[in-house]
Amino acid sequence: LQAHGVEPNLVRIPRVYNQTGLCSENILVMEYLEGTSLARVVQDEQARLARAMGFQSSNELQSHLTKQLKTIGGAQQQQEQQEPESGALQEGNDGSSSNNQQTANRPKRRRDWWTNPTVQTALQKTAPVWTRLFRAYAGIRDRLESGLSRNNHNNNEETSSRAPRVNLARALKTLVHVHGLQMLLDGTYNADPHGGNVLVMPDGRLGLLDYGMIGRFSERDRYYAVETILALADGKVEETAQIYTEGGYKANVLNDRIHDPNILHRFATFHFDRIDLTPVRWASTGESQDVLELLASGVVEPSVPKWVEDGRRLGALMMGPHIQSGRVAFSLARSWKGIARRAQAEFRKNPDWNQTGVLN
């Protein structure tokens, strides 16, 4: 990070104090950094949003949104129980039997989509409880930041317990930038930068704590991550799907391998860009399908290469605080595009690079 000019200018990593004589195999003495955890800052942002929306606290707002999303799920289940199974023969108006071919090609829906482990994993990692309903609320945050809403600061939450007001947008931009440098340019990065491991210091810099979990990419892994970011940032659906396929990612639905570029692109979007819950269109049939319904229809991943597994974990940790603070328009791929371009240029200078774009 010092070589990239961001430490100590934008971020600080605490130094080890070996000179204390206290460091041993079991004890590590490090510099103390003053600041407020990013998790606490985001929680304060949620509290401001909650008050502006008429809720008593951020917990009450989260509870409300969770119930709303579960209500959506319950309505979906009830509708499915009243509908015939996908692909089933249906009686036409003239009494004859008809079969909608596009519906027949569509994966059958499971009625337990809300409790499906695949869906639960996606919800836990990316927090779309906030995403689906914050689209309608994100404007409130903009009004708050522009100073149009400056009241209700003492509504039923202790003022003294709230984090100091900081520039959260700046902090998140720094967080994303620094980890893009680490993963895409260096291939070595902090694999666990959750909100409790990031401090917002009084001068606006970030304190990055706990490098006990380090991610490392091989050059080939880094190449695929870089190319995926660029393809997503430029909206190249076919190219994104091709990179995922060549990079070793495999996904099945109802035991059938997914080759559809639109579906693979949407999965890559979840992993390395943003939470897009709009319906996805199957290129093979032209039919649109609800994303959560697709995930619940039996999607399994028989092969997840390291660069996808580790990359999507870091991606989720970058997207999470944006989603939780109502910044639903955030795009990780666009934020990392400039860094990925630099990495791509370095790859092309590599003497082991061949014309097919793959490292020898």
Sequence and secondary structure as in RCSB ss.txt:
>XXXX:A:sequence
LQAHGVEPNLVRIPRVYNQTGLCSENILVMEYLEGTSLARVVQDEQARLARAMGFQSSNELQSHLTKQLKTIGGA
QQQQEQQEPESGALQEGNDGSSSNNQQTANRPKRRRDWWTNPTVQTALQKTAPVWTRLFRAYAGIRDRLESGLSR
NNHNNNEETSSRAPRVNLARALKTLVHVHGLQMLLDGTYNADPHGGNVLVMPDGRLGLLDYGMIGRFSERDRYYA
VETILALADGKVEETAQIYTEGGYKANVLNDRIHDPNILHRFATFHFDRIDLTPVRWASTGESQDVLELLASGVV
EPSVPKWVEDGRRLGALMMGPHIQSGRVAFSLARSWKGIARRAQAEFRKNPDWNQTGVLN
>XXXX:A:secstr
 TTTT TTTTEE   B GGGS   SS   B     EEHHHHHHHHHHHHHHHTT S HHHHHHHHHHHHHHHHHH
HHHHHHHS  TT  EE TTS EE  HHHHHS    TTTTT HHHHHHHHHH HHHHHHHTTTHHHHHHHHTTS  
  TTSSS GGGS     HHHHHHHHHHHHHIIIIIISEEES   GGGEEE TTS EEE    SEEE  HHHHHHH
HHHHHHHHTT HHHHHHHHHHTT EEEETTEE   HHHHHHHHHHHHT    S EE TTT  EE HHHHHHTTEE
EEE  HHHHHHHHHHHHHHHHHHHTT TT  HHHHHHHHHHHHHHHHHH TTB TTS B 
